Amino acid sequence: MILINTNKISFKNYKKAYLNEKLIIFLFSFLPISLILGNSAINSNILVIDIFFLFICYRQKEWSWIKNKYFYFFIFIWIYLILNSIISANSITSGFDFIEQHKVYPQKESTIRSIGFIRFVIFLFAVQYFFNNSKKVFNKIFLYWTIIVFIVLIDIIFERIFGFNTLGFNYIWQTESSPHRIVSFFKDELVVGGFVLGFSFLISGFLFKSTKNDPKKKIFSIIFFCLSIICIYLSGERSNFIKALIITSIILLLINDAQFYIKKKYIFLFIIIGIALPTLISKDIYNRQIGFFKRIQLDNEGIHKFPYTYYKKFSHLKHFAHYDVAWQIFKDYPIFGIGNSKFRYICHDNKYFNTAVIQSFQRCSNHPHQVHLEILSEQGILGYLIIIFAIFHVLLNSLRIYQKTGDVTHLSSILFVFTFFIPLLPTGSFFSTFNGTIFWLNFSILHAFINKPND
């Protein structure tokens, strides 16, 4: 059993270990549900996992993880975030009209968010400890994740067909340029595609491995795998679909036919049909996915009367306006940036209005929607190098381990982290609760495989 000394297994210890396993399974199984419920539930879930992990470490006197070099990497990042939030305070925000008019406190918010980053550092090692101590716990957690995410997949299809989800939620705001998008159980948050991306390929890897000796279960694993990418496409989230397409292609390229019930070429054909049919049938899907690229071409036809540049080619896109102001902020504060979570305030400064960017009046958002520009503008080149070095050092070491084991779940976590850092593609915030939790869950599983005992 997990978390006890197996040399002397008393009934009391057995019962305690049993309860510990049940609590671990519940806490991790609840993660996808907490993401649906919102930030308060997510933070509470992560916090309880962290506290329980520290309690177990205290009780078992198991602190070897603190000596792990990666622990020092991420503690250093945490300290940098806090110090940078404090250092960048007065020189950037004092006297700024928007801040004074709206009575906001970016310094306080920045410092609190930076301090709160420690929850992901502890979570990183909690995942390693719990997942590597019991294969049974690992399997049960992924089984519950499979059920929850499969329900979400069915709900996405239901909403795309009927215009509202199984609970009656419907994102009513839509225009010709931004047709109906799927919300599923997330009410008014357009994040279901990112949610599916964060869990479905991890689960698919687990299903491929655990059902390899059962033909009937293999069929379900293939259906789940194919539905995942199709539903991300149906959600209308283009960036997440591109990432899903990359992950799917690499998995099909690297994994042998023996792990699937049918040949990979038929899986690929099923995915193509599952994407093509809804596009041909639904005007919303066509406008969102295909019409978007036609609009880019039409919008650029009028540009050629001016000197042609890539800058003008994409200046009419909303996310490009976010990119532009983030880049301008980085150029103004190249070394340390403006501090964690301050982009949403500094972007309102009139000096960042760019007449060459058509959507510059919509330049402000909670974050720049691109992970590299977010880190550069808020943490500067120094913070960027520290964060990227730590993450990719772990990523490359984990990739070496995968080359020896060939575990599909491990591969899925590696590919998720890799695609998260693809330049130019829009992303969620690296430091936000929702996107941060999905990222650090995948990264934690990737990290856990580095020290995973042999099965």
Secondary structure, DSSP 8 states (H G I E B T S, - for coil): -TTS-TTS--HHHHHHHHHHHHHHHHHHHTHHHHHHH-HHHHHHHHHHHHHHHHHHHHHHT--GGGGSHHHHHHHHHHHHHHHHHHHTHHHHHTT-HHHHHHT--HHHHHHHHHHHTHHHHHHHHHHHHHHHH-HHHHHHHHHHHHHHHHHHHHHHHHHHHHSS-TTS-------SSS-----GGGTT---HHHHHHHHHHHHHHHHHHHTTT-HHHHHHHHHHHHHHHHHHHHTT-HHHHHHHHHHHHHHHHHS-GGGSSS-HHHHHHHHHHHHHHHHHH-HHHIIIIIHHHHHHHHHHHTTTTS---HHHHHTTSHHHHHHHHHHHHHHHSTTT-S-TT-HHHHTTSGGG--TTSTTGGG---SS-SSHHHHHHHHHHHHHHHHHHHHHHHHHHHHHHHHHHH--HHHHHHHHHHHHHT-SSS----SSSHHHHHHHHHHHHHHHHGGG----
